[in-house]
């Protein structure tokens, strides 16, 4: 058993939280644990297990400080996550999801105000799969300059269909307008809100993708020693040049048309034989021969230069996937977009 803790000033925040949880008893503490995520539970449990004996005077002082902090609202933190947890306690799950998607979505008082704050490329990518009449209704409800930018990004024939619908469109019935608004809210805005919730691990995966190979390896090894779960999750989210093997033939050909030829040769110089074969298979015999000759003429190259070239190709692939020009399979049957 550890020594009795008597110095209140030496306690850390997690230790105070652990003492509070132990003091509340099983019923109350179990309710609080049910509202935490796995990482919070793991961290708090480790602290609680190492507390040892706590002086009763110290516990009393902790409760006094807690009461003072709550009465002054100095220790309360408002965030999407804390708000969602609070709502879940008193509202049905589907209603909570609708409310959170609404407040996480783009700013605006009405649905049409919100659409006005959505990036035109994102909105165009969604609308190009809708009926021309639906698109006509949407474009007639947003500001003309925003509608113009969206229309310019739609396929030309489809855009002309929308123009014709708008030219001959009469007053839209309220039921139709409500239906379009409901569809946008449930299908588009909800997906947009979920996409906007940037996971910290996704953000770190993007940063790690931009590191050179040695630095990336060093950081991942260090992270594994501190938090193996986070390291594994980041590895799964990272997208590397080798992951381009998920592209189909058509996707490879689109990527070839957009990639810089000098960067492609340098990137393939340090790639596996499988990736090299995939690219050459989707090139004409003449183009493949010329690229191989260029690669041989490079001679030895620095690994740092290879990493930079591969990152540049991966960036192009991500941009093409974002615009819907290629599909990067995630390896599942649903064949969802990774980016």
Long-range contacts (C-beta under 8 A, 24 or more apart in sequence): 1-52, 1-53, 2-50, 2-51, 2-52, 2-53, 3-52, 3-53, 4-52, 4-53, 4-54, 4-55, 5-51, 5-52, 5-53, 5-54, 5-55, 5-58, 6-55, 6-57, 6-58, 8-58, 8-61, 8-62, 11-58, 11-62, 14-43, 14-44, 14-47, 15-47, 15-51, 16-62, 16-65, 17-44, 17-47, 18-44, 18-47, 18-48, 18-51, 19-51, 19-54, 19-58, 19-59, 19-62, 20-62, 20-63, 20-66, 21-48, 22-48, 22-51, 22-54, 23-59, 23-62, 23-63, 35-85, 80-104, 80-197, 97-190, 98-190, 100-193, 101-189, 101-190, 101-193, 101-194, 102-189, 102-193, 104-193, 104-196, 104-197, 105-189, 105-190, 105-192, 105-193, 105-196, 106-189, 106-192, 111-181, 111-184, 111-185, 111-189, 112-141, 112-142, 112-181, 114-189, 115-141, 115-142, 115-146, 115-184, 116-142, 116-143, 116-146, 118-192, 120-146, 120-149, 120-150, 120-153, 121-153, 121-322, 121-323, 122-192, 123-150, 124-150, 124-153, 124-154, 125-323, 125-324, 126-188, 127-154, 128-154, 128-155, 128-158, 132-158, 132-161, 132-162, 132-164, 132-165, 133-165, 134-180, 134-183, 135-162, 135-165, 136-162, 136-165, 136-166, 136-169, 137-169, 137-172, 137-176, 137-177, 137-180, 138-180, 138-184, 139-166, 140-166, 140-169, 140-172, 201-230, 201-233, 201-234, 201-237, 202-237, 204-234, 205-234, 205-237, 205-238, 205-239, 208-234, 208-238, 209-238, 209-239, 209-240, 209-311, 209-314, 210-311, 212-303, 212-304, 212-307, 212-308, 213-303, 213-307, 214-303, 239-314, 239-318, 239-328, 239-338, 239-339, 240-310, 240-314, 241-267, 241-271, 241-275, 241-310, 241-311, 241-313, 241-314, 242-271, 242-272, 242-275, 243-314, 243-328, 244-275, 244-278, 244-313, 244-314, 244-317, 244-328, 245-274, 245-275, 245-278, 246-328, 246-329, 246-330, 246-331, 246-338, 247-278, 247-317, 247-326, 247-327, 247-328, 247-329, 248-327, 248-329, 249-281, 249-282, 250-326, 251-320, 251-326, 251-327, 251-328, 252-278, 252-279, 252-282, 253-282, 254-320, 254-325, 254-326, 255-313, 255-316, 255-317, 255-320, 255-326, 256-282, 256-283, 258-316, 258-320, 259-313, 259-316, 260-312, 261-291, 261-294, 262-294, 263-309, 263-312, 263-313, 264-291, 264-309, 264-313, 265-291, 265-294, 265-295, 265-298, 266-298, 266-301, 266-305, 266-306, 266-309, 267-306, 267-309, 267-310, 267-312, 267-313, 268-295, 269-295, 269-298, 269-301, 269-306, 270-301, 270-303, 270-306, 270-307, 270-310, 271-310
